[in-house]
Structures are given as C-alpha cells and as structure tokens.
Amino acid sequence: MTAPADHPDQTDVTDLVGRLDLATKVRLLTGATSFTLHGEDSIGLAPMAFSDGPTGVRGLKFTGGDHVALFPNATLLASAWSEDTAHEVGEMLAEEAERQQIHVVLGPTINLHRSPLGGRLFEAYSEDPLLTGRLAAAYVRGMQAKDIGACLKHLVANESETLRNYMNSVVSEEALREVYLLPFEIAVEDSNPWSIMAAYNDVNGVAATEQDHVNNEVVKGEWGWTGLLMSDWFATKTSAPAALGGLDLVMPGPDGPWGEALVRDVESGAVPESVIDEHVCRLLRLAERVGALGAHRSWPTDSTAPDAPVRRGQLRRLATDGMVVLRNEGGVLPLTGEGTVALVGRHALETVCMGGGSAQVNPPYEVSIAEGLRAALGNRLTVVDGVEVRERALPAPATAIRDPFTGEPGLHVEHVDAAGVVMLAEHSPESQVTTGWDDSLPRPTQQLRLSALLAAGGPVRLGCSGTGRWQISLDGTEVASVDLAPEGADPGESMLKPPVWTTDVEAAQGSLVEAVLTIVRSEPKPGPDGTLSTLSDAIASGMGIKALVVAPVPAPADRTIAAAVEAVRSADLAIVAVGLTPEQETEATDKSTLALPGQQDELVHAVAAAAARTVVVVNSATPVLMPWADEVDAILVVGLPGQEGGHAVADALLGIREPTGRLVTSWPTADGAAPAWDVEPRDLRLEYTDGTFIGYRGFHAGHAPAPAHWLGAGEGYGSWAYESAEVVGSGPAPTVRVRVRNTAARDSREVVQVYLQPADQDQPVRLVGWTGVQVAAGESAEVEVPTDARLWRRWDTEAAGWGTLNPGGSLLVARGLGDVRATLALD
Ligand code: BGC
C-alpha cells in the first residue's frame, strides 16, 4: 500500500521558524487552553483547535458543549470489517469537525484489546493489529481528504487503564514491533496521519512522552513519519527528557512542564535549539496541512446538522451493519410476521449509546431500544423495566429536573468567585458542570450553586457528585452537608470518576432542590511513584466534574424479575436487553469481571424459562459472560450504538437491514480464561507476558481454554458454503481465491478471513487478510483475499531488524478460527 499524496507543503516552514526567537518558539509548544494552541501573527499562524474523539467530535468543552453527532462506538464500527465503513466514518467526523471549526480530531484510538478487562477497549477497534491498522488508515484517509487532521493514539502499549499515569508496560521488542506498534506502522504507511498522541504510561521503563526509541528511532526515523507528536493530556512530566525524546507538543495548556524550564534547558545546552526548531517545524507543517498557516482555511457555512435526516440515516445504517448475531436457533431472527413482543431490561429503556471518559459527546438525542422497537412494532410491543445495573448514582437526566427560572429541562447554575461575586448564572441543559477546566470564567469558581425543580415526586434518590463541601436542601430545608474527597489511585480516575453521595427522601413533584458546593483545596496526592502530576495538582485545587443526582429509588430485583416474567408469559416473544454501562466501559479504570453488572443474569434465566422464545440483545462493546446462552434462542450484540441506537437495533432484529458484524475480539468463557487477563500492575510493572500471542492467537495456541466466541465470528442472516479455496500468485504475500455460496433465502454479506499458521513453532497464527462480499440468496461469488506482506515478517531481536518466516505452514480460510472452512498448505 502506498500512502495517499500528502497535502503539498507550500510554505518553507524552516524559514518561518528562523524568524522566531527561542521564547516564542517554546511558547508554541504547549497548548494555550485545554484544547487549543497558540497562534503567532508574525508568521501567519492561526490558533489550532483540537477535539476528542474517536466516535464523535465533542468540541472544545469537556461537558455541556454543543450538540454533536454521536456515532456508534469504535468496536461496533470495526465489526463491519470494512475499510469503506471506516473511510466514511472519517469523512463524517471531518464534517463534524468542520462544522465546529476544529482542525484536528483526537482519534482513532488504535491500542489493542489485550486483556478483556481493559476499560477503554470500547474506544479501540480490535485485538488484531492488521484489522486495527487497516481500519485506522481508512479512517485517516477519509478524514484528512477533507483537510482535517487525524491523531493516532495512544503511542504505545496503553492497553489498560489501571494506574495509567504511573505504570510501566513491559513489552518485548518483538511484541512491540509485531503487535503493538503494527497498527501505528500500518496507519503511518498507508495514510500518513498528521499527528500522533504519546500515551500516559511508561514503556520498558521510559515514559511514552520521552521514548527516544519509539518516537525518534522508530516512528520518526525508520518510518519517516513527518507529523506532530503531542502528549496525552497532562502526561508530560519533564522538560529536557521529553523534548529530546521526540515529543513535539505538550497538551493541554496553558501551564505545563515546558515553558520557561525548556527555555532554560536550551540556554544551558541540555537541549540543542535545533531540537526545538524541529518540534516547531512539525507544528507548522501540521498547521499548513489543516489550513492554519498563511492563507487560512474557510469553514463551510452549510454543514450537516447532527440531527439532519442524512446524518440520522448514516448513523443508523453504520450501527446496524456492525451488529453481531452470535446465536440464532431455528432462525428466530429476523423477527417476522405478527405476534406480541415483550421487551425487558434496563438497557431497553436506558440504552447505553456511548462509553465514558473523553470519548463522550453531547448528542442531540439518543434513541433507546424501547423507542426504536415501539416505532417499528407499535402496540404489539410491551416494555418492562429490568433490574438495576449501576453501582454508582448518575447525574440526573435532564428530564428528571427543571430549571426553576426558565422551566426548561436541566438546572440553573451559578459560578461564584472567592469574593462572592456571581461570575456566571445560566441555564444548563445537563445536570453536570465542569469547574476549573475549559470554562472561560475570569477567575476560579469558589462556589457552585445548582438549583432545580423535581419533575416527579415520590421516593427520590437525591445527591451530588464531585469533590468539595456540599450543602443540599429540599424546599429550603437542609437535607445534608457532606464533604467529598477525590477518589482513585490515578489522577485520571479521580477526574473521570468523581465521588458520589446520595440519600433517599420522600419529595413532592415540583420541590426545589438546591445544592451548593464550596470548592476546597486539598493537598495534591502524589502518585505511587512519589511524583506529582500536573493533573493531581489541578484536581487538588477543585478542578473536575460536579453534578446533581436525582433518580427514582430502585425497586428490589426480585420484584422486577417477577414483573418481567409475568409480562413475557403472555407475549409471543421476549426480547431481553442486557449490557454494561459507562461504569465498566470507560476511561481511567478497568473492569474486574466480565460478568454483567447487577442481577441481569438472573433476569435472563427467569425470562428464558418463562417465555415461548427469547432473544437477548447485548448492549456492550466488549466481551461479557453469558451463562444463559444455551437457554435462549438468539443473541444479538449491538455494541454502544450511538444516537440512532434503538432504531438500528430494531432494523437488525426485524431484518430491515442485515446485522453483518463479525466479532473484533474473542469472547472468553469465564473470568480469567484468556491469554492475557491481569491489568493490575505489580510494583507499577505490567508484564506483557503473552508476548505476540494476543487474543485469538493465544487461544489458538492453547494458552487459554477455547473462547466462547472467536474473533471473526458472527452469523448474520446468511448461511455459507465454501465451495473452493486456492492460493493464487506467488511472492512474499500470496492471494487466496475462495468461492462462497449463500445458501440462505436472503441476500447476505460474508467476511472471508484468511489466517496464516506459520511453520515456525514459536510463531502465532495471525489474520493476514479479509474481504467482505455481498451475495444474493442462493448465488455464489468468487472472492480474492490479498494477504498483507507486513504479517509475513518476524522481528529478529538479535539482528534488530525484520526477518522472514520459514517456508511452509498453511493458510486457514475461516469464519473465525472456531469455524475453519479450508486449510491450504504452503510450500
Ligand atoms: C485521553 C485522550 C484524550 C485526552 C483529551 C485523555 O484523558 O487519554 O485520549 O484525547 O484526554 O480529552
């Protein structure tokens, strides 16, 4: 693959750098705000704006920003196994960025699914480096064709979240090259991304932001990459080591470890000025590429709104395409004909359409599964709530509260400074507010006053979330006065998982809730390595998310399950929606189990026993345990399906569009039954002992019991006969030609996958190519699957270079390695 022709660099950036003095140059190398950079008029540099994230462009505000389109999550998009899909997503995200005048989108996330416990897997594509790299490259090409920069993240070996600011991923050079760097290498080679983000963690004892080996030697050196390397937010800990270690830009700003310290390092000779010049050149090259240097780009005025019909249609189609049919006994799916349907489960009513953390956006609406199926089935549908699925109380949904001043859903918020002056009083459509971060207030908020009217009365769970001293009152009577301290061993965790406090009260509809938060500065908490991160310091000064909690008091699980059983008994079919929540699928923390939270398994067992037929919809991005799998008729995995989620689920269930997804990660049978499991660093070290045997590679080698479902598995609504398979062509990476027949009565899409089992005993099986094909009912098609030469190499540690595999071995044509359809011996 050759990279697309790059944007022509019209300006001699070296010449521009030569016109700046040292202090000016260094100033450019730290952000100006949370998500913007400094401009420099003297050389025609406009301030650039960056925004998260991989599946939706949030804008410049961490919470409470404008409405933007919420895409299906990364695993769901990847499950289509389609570079065309990834390309289209890149283009759509670029349009979302243009609408908001954002120059660089902070995605795609291309870390791998190593342990299924990783909290952030929902944001990344797969456990496979080829699938990840190729999809990332297509996404980048789609985005950058519109002159919006992409940012591959997080370089490198950032596969879990626990103690991410302090932990050290210990990875062999072989595993780095063949597995963890490979998606970056593929994307750099095939799409020339204009920026990359260095991770929080250390790699083999050196911070990713200071990794001379990875950043300078490999990425900028061997691969000849010309883009800008920025740090993850608050990840940079040093001045000279980071500047010398290949980092070009510290984010966020305005403060950080560079600034005057880096100027001094240059003056003392610790950092040559040429190193600074090189960083600035890369920054200016990025600016040139995104139209922020010289003649500035013009932004479109006729952008597609996030809720425009065309966008809705795209998001709905993309979500359905990635959904995976894991079981379909007796062809119960797609649902046809008449009959009544009982839909059960908290995820039916509160469908989880996105994961947590920095990938979150503020969508114009989210269609729940209940709403989607109601629109499709009308009064054939009955909906029953399920068991509680959350451990921590959530910020109040906007519909649970009304602004006492405007009457709109949401709350009234006042930011007060240390002198008692109200700096900002406004309506907030959300019940959460961020203080000390990306606000544009003149002075720090000292007190935050939240007020709202309750939309419903009865037993209410009332509370607050966020660090500081809270006083909560109901209709003028104090309910509580509580001090909440930051939690979490890692500052990222403290920020994204603020402390929560709740109490249950009896309240009337329309009661006034007032929550006053006084910010208390605590001592910054040093990390387990004894260092203080700039983020810890910010958190200690009160920065973070603050929210009002209002929720109905949950009903006991046995009562909920009994009501569900009652409802499904009288229906022709039961659909149970189960899943994870952003408590598990989020940034800065990992999971500890793959079991569904709450008593969801009990609910499914009970429904399956009572219903005539049961379909389970799994609303999670990543593997869950399904102890009831054999008791139900069908299982559809719907990922975190974005704002059109419920409609997309209805389309998939009813076969209005085929759910063509194939798993992007193997699903273990039990907790611990995976080639890599533990995500708790020991003495801050996390050893990647699985080496190159990640995911299905390790399962296939017998390093763990066979998974319940392999990467690449997924039935769709077709049925496939593989009529022939042969290796065609010679050379280092031959093509495989396969004839497949769709033996089903419906048109369908197949994903023909080819894996290489090398002759070398120490080498794992690996995906080397795939091709998707749409085939009409009863018809056959000849499919060519080119294999990727980059998977036919092995890293030779002794020679410190790429070597070749031994001749021989075989190619496996498979629908996931649990269903191998042909084995082709290689000479
Ligand atoms: C995440 C990045 C994200 C950044 C900015 C960090 O916490 O790790 O992926 O781009 O925040 O929000």
Residues whose N, C-alpha, C, O or C-beta is under 5 A from the ligand:
A	BS01	BGC	D52 L106 D232 W233 S358
